[in-house]
Amino acid sequence: MTSVGERAVGGLGDVNDETGGGLDNKAVVKRPENGGVGHETGGANHEAGGSAARPESHRRRGRRPGNSPSRQRILDAACEEFSSHGYRGTTIKGVAAAAGVDAKLVKYYYTDKETLFMAAASDLFRSQEFFNLLHENKHDHTMDSTGSRLVYAFLMQAVDPRRRLLLGLLKDLGANEEFRNFYVRFLKNEIVNSIQPPIDDRHAAERLGLVFSQIIGLVSSWHLIEIPALRRHTVLEMAKIVGPVIDHYLYDDLPFDE
């Protein structure tokens, strides 16, 4: 069996958002670069047989195709709203107001709240920041394991005030069965690709369930409940303490069939 010290963490793979982009350990999906706001050009449109500019009210309206700064503003605002108010407390109108756009534009890009939430949550793990966190301590042999790096990345994401969406998710985790099922699906779809070596036995679902319960419990205890005994330790120390437990759940023999 591969020892804990030999388990290297891979990158995020096939993280799909509404554009179908992905991130693996060889390439990082970059955010759309902020370009200029897509206003209509002010050039004059000439009528046949004349040179007078077409009146302002007759100009062609609408958004240019392609990426828009408004779309990224909406996604950033959604992350903030979900982080502050949780899933239930966030509304399309609230996100639109925070982004400084009309609610119809939010629905144009993301259809409904669940789609917007999934895009915002995916953005958390698709980001280069999360990818870098998984590999930040690769020269520290005590962090050379899947478990330690996963714990470190999750705790650091929650520490960063710009990216506290994870805490927003936890606020509503026990609210209703529908949301719990949605959250579990999200974790399975988005996080499983960061686990290398992959889990290839018939108890993979149970192993992942144990991993997610450990990470969710730790992040909640650290950032929401703020248990003093845990807060005394740094993020790096907690990753080294809890990481081996994650590795045990992922790869060691467990008495599932006993």
C-alpha positions as CSV (number, residue, x, y, z in Angstrom):
1,M,0.0,0.0,0.0
2,T,1.3,3.5,-0.8
3,S,2.4,5.3,2.3
4,V,1.0,8.6,3.4
5,G,4.2,10.4,2.6
6,E,4.1,9.1,-1.0
7,R,0.5,10.2,-1.8
8,A,0.8,13.3,-4.0
9,V,-2.2,15.5,-4.5
10,G,-3.3,16.0,-8.1
11,G,-4.9,19.1,-9.5
12,L,-8.6,19.7,-10.0
13,G,-9.9,17.9,-13.0
14,D,-12.9,18.5,-15.2
15,V,-14.5,21.1,-13.1
16,N,-17.4,22.1,-15.3
17,D,-19.2,25.5,-15.1
18,E,-21.7,27.0,-17.4
19,T,-19.0,27.4,-20.1
20,G,-17.7,23.8,-19.9
21,G,-14.2,24.9,-18.7
22,G,-12.0,22.6,-16.7
23,L,-8.9,22.6,-14.6
24,D,-6.4,19.8,-14.2
25,N,-2.9,19.5,-12.9
26,K,-1.4,20.5,-16.2
27,A,-3.4,23.6,-17.0
28,V,-5.2,26.2,-15.1
29,V,-8.4,27.7,-16.4
30,K,-8.1,31.5,-16.3
31,R,-10.9,33.8,-15.5
32,P,-12.1,35.8,-18.4
33,E,-10.0,38.9,-18.6
34,N,-11.9,42.1,-17.8
35,G,-12.2,44.0,-21.0
36,G,-14.0,47.2,-21.8
37,V,-17.7,47.5,-21.2
38,G,-19.5,46.4,-24.3
39,H,-21.2,49.6,-25.3
40,E,-22.6,50.1,-28.7
41,T,-20.3,52.1,-30.9
42,G,-21.2,55.7,-31.4
43,G,-20.5,55.8,-35.1
44,A,-23.2,57.3,-37.3
45,N,-25.5,55.0,-39.3
46,H,-26.5,56.5,-42.5
47,E,-29.8,56.2,-44.2
48,A,-29.8,55.5,-47.9
49,G,-29.5,58.8,-49.8
50,G,-28.6,60.9,-46.7
51,S,-25.8,61.4,-44.2
52,A,-27.7,62.2,-41.0
53,A,-26.9,60.0,-38.0
54,R,-29.7,57.7,-36.9
55,P,-31.4,59.0,-33.8
56,E,-30.2,57.6,-30.4
57,S,-33.6,55.8,-29.9
58,H,-33.2,53.9,-33.1
59,R,-29.8,52.4,-32.3
60,R,-29.4,48.7,-32.1
61,R,-29.6,47.6,-28.5
62,G,-28.3,44.5,-26.8
63,R,-25.1,42.8,-25.5
64,R,-22.2,41.9,-27.7
65,P,-21.5,38.2,-27.8
66,G,-18.7,36.8,-25.7
67,N,-17.5,37.4,-22.2
68,S,-18.8,40.5,-20.4
69,P,-17.5,42.3,-17.3
70,S,-21.1,42.3,-16.1
71,R,-21.0,38.5,-15.9
72,Q,-18.0,38.4,-13.7
73,R,-19.4,41.1,-11.5
74,I,-22.6,39.0,-11.0
75,L,-20.5,36.0,-10.1
76,D,-18.4,38.0,-7.6
77,A,-21.6,39.5,-6.1
78,A,-23.2,36.0,-5.9
79,C,-20.2,34.7,-3.9
80,E,-20.5,37.6,-1.4
81,E,-24.3,37.2,-1.1
82,F,-24.2,33.4,-0.6
83,S,-21.3,33.8,1.9
84,S,-23.2,36.5,3.9
85,H,-26.8,35.2,3.7
86,G,-26.5,31.5,3.0
87,Y,-28.4,29.8,0.2
88,R,-31.9,30.4,1.5
89,G,-31.3,34.1,2.3
90,T,-29.8,34.9,-1.1
91,T,-32.1,36.2,-3.8
92,I,-31.6,37.0,-7.5
93,K,-32.7,40.6,-6.8
94,G,-30.1,40.9,-4.0
95,V,-27.3,39.6,-6.2
96,A,-28.4,42.0,-9.0
97,A,-28.4,44.9,-6.6
98,A,-24.9,44.0,-5.3
99,A,-23.6,43.7,-8.8
100,G,-25.2,46.9,-10.0
101,V,-27.2,45.3,-12.8
102,D,-30.8,44.5,-13.6
103,A,-32.2,41.2,-12.2
104,K,-33.1,40.2,-15.8
105,L,-29.4,40.2,-16.7
106,V,-28.7,37.8,-13.8
107,K,-31.4,35.4,-15.1
108,Y,-30.1,35.8,-18.7
109,Y,-26.7,34.5,-17.7
110,Y,-27.6,32.0,-14.9
111,T,-31.4,31.2,-15.3
112,D,-32.2,30.7,-11.6
113,K,-30.7,30.8,-8.1
114,E,-29.6,27.1,-8.1
115,T,-27.7,27.6,-11.4
116,L,-26.1,30.8,-10.0
117,F,-25.2,29.0,-6.8
118,M,-23.6,26.2,-8.7
119,A,-21.6,28.6,-10.8
120,A,-20.4,30.5,-7.7
121,A,-19.5,27.4,-5.8
122,S,-17.7,25.9,-8.8
123,D,-15.8,29.2,-9.1
124,L,-14.4,28.7,-5.6
125,F,-12.7,25.4,-6.5
126,R,-12.0,26.2,-10.2
127,S,-9.9,29.2,-9.2
128,Q,-6.2,29.2,-9.5
129,E,-6.0,30.2,-5.8
130,F,-7.4,26.8,-4.7
131,F,-5.2,25.0,-7.1
132,N,-2.1,26.8,-5.7
133,L,-3.2,26.1,-2.1
134,L,-3.2,22.3,-2.8
135,H,0.5,22.6,-3.8
136,E,1.7,25.5,-1.6
137,N,3.6,23.3,0.8
138,K,4.9,20.6,-1.6
139,H,8.4,21.0,-0.3
140,D,7.3,20.2,3.3
141,H,7.4,16.4,3.7
142,T,4.9,16.6,6.5
143,M,2.4,18.0,4.1
144,D,3.1,15.5,1.3
145,S,-0.3,13.7,1.5
146,T,-3.7,14.1,0.0
147,G,-5.4,14.6,3.4
148,S,-3.1,17.3,4.7
149,R,-3.3,19.3,1.5
150,L,-7.1,19.0,1.3
151,V,-7.5,20.2,4.9
152,Y,-5.1,23.1,4.3
153,A,-6.8,24.2,1.1
154,F,-10.3,24.1,2.7
155,L,-9.3,26.0,5.8
156,M,-7.3,28.6,3.9
157,Q,-10.3,29.2,1.5
158,A,-12.5,29.9,4.5
159,V,-9.9,32.2,6.1
160,D,-9.7,34.4,3.0
161,P,-12.4,37.1,3.5
162,R,-12.8,37.4,-0.3
163,R,-13.6,33.8,-0.7
164,R,-15.8,32.7,2.2
165,L,-18.5,31.1,0.2
166,L,-17.7,27.8,1.9
167,L,-19.0,29.2,5.2
168,G,-22.1,30.5,3.4
169,L,-22.8,26.9,2.3
170,L,-22.5,25.5,5.8
171,K,-25.0,28.0,7.2
172,D,-27.9,26.3,5.4
173,L,-26.6,22.7,5.4
174,G,-29.1,21.5,8.0
175,A,-32.0,23.5,6.7
176,N,-33.7,21.0,4.5
177,E,-33.2,17.7,2.8
178,E,-33.2,19.2,-0.7
179,F,-30.3,21.5,0.1
180,R,-28.4,18.7,1.8
181,N,-28.7,16.5,-1.2
182,F,-27.7,19.3,-3.5
183,Y,-24.6,20.1,-1.3
184,V,-23.6,16.4,-1.3
185,R,-23.8,16.2,-5.1
186,F,-21.8,19.4,-5.3
187,L,-19.0,18.0,-3.1
188,K,-18.9,14.7,-5.1
189,N,-18.8,16.4,-8.4
190,E,-16.3,19.2,-7.6
191,I,-14.0,17.7,-5.0
192,V,-13.5,14.1,-6.0
193,N,-11.3,15.1,-8.9
194,S,-8.8,16.6,-6.5
195,I,-8.2,13.3,-4.8
196,Q,-5.1,11.5,-6.1
197,P,-4.4,8.6,-6.1
198,P,-8.1,8.1,-6.9
199,I,-10.3,5.8,-4.8
200,D,-10.9,2.7,-6.8
201,D,-12.5,0.2,-4.4
202,R,-16.2,-0.6,-4.0
203,H,-16.4,1.5,-0.8
204,A,-15.5,4.8,-2.5
205,A,-18.8,6.4,-1.6
206,E,-18.4,5.5,2.1
207,R,-14.8,6.8,2.0
208,L,-15.8,10.1,0.4
209,G,-18.6,10.5,2.9
210,L,-16.2,10.1,5.8
211,V,-13.8,12.6,4.2
212,F,-16.5,15.2,3.6
213,S,-18.0,14.8,7.1
214,Q,-14.5,15.3,8.6
215,I,-13.8,18.4,6.5
216,I,-17.2,20.0,7.0
217,G,-17.0,19.4,10.7
218,L,-13.6,20.9,11.0
219,V,-14.4,24.0,9.0
220,S,-17.6,24.5,11.0
221,S,-15.8,24.0,14.3
222,W,-12.9,26.3,13.2
223,H,-14.8,29.2,11.6
224,L,-18.5,29.1,12.7
225,I,-18.3,27.7,16.3
226,E,-14.7,28.9,16.8
227,I,-13.8,26.2,19.3
228,P,-10.9,27.8,21.3
229,A,-8.9,24.6,21.6
230,L,-8.8,24.4,17.8
231,R,-8.3,28.1,17.1
232,R,-5.1,28.0,19.1
233,H,-3.5,26.2,16.2
234,T,-2.5,27.6,12.9
235,V,-4.1,26.4,9.6
236,L,-0.9,24.6,8.8
237,E,-0.8,22.8,12.2
238,M,-4.4,21.7,11.8
239,A,-3.7,20.4,8.3
240,K,-0.9,18.3,9.7
241,I,-3.0,17.1,12.6
242,V,-6.2,16.2,10.7
243,G,-4.6,15.3,7.3
244,P,-3.6,11.7,8.4
245,V,-7.2,11.1,9.4
246,I,-8.4,12.0,5.9
247,D,-5.7,9.7,4.4
248,H,-6.9,6.9,6.7
249,Y,-10.4,7.3,5.4
250,L,-9.3,7.4,1.8
251,Y,-6.8,4.6,1.5
252,D,-6.5,2.4,4.6
253,D,-8.3,-0.8,5.3
254,L,-11.6,-0.1,7.0
255,P,-14.0,-2.6,8.5
256,F,-16.9,-1.9,6.2
257,D,-17.8,-5.5,5.8
258,E,-17.4,-6.7,9.4
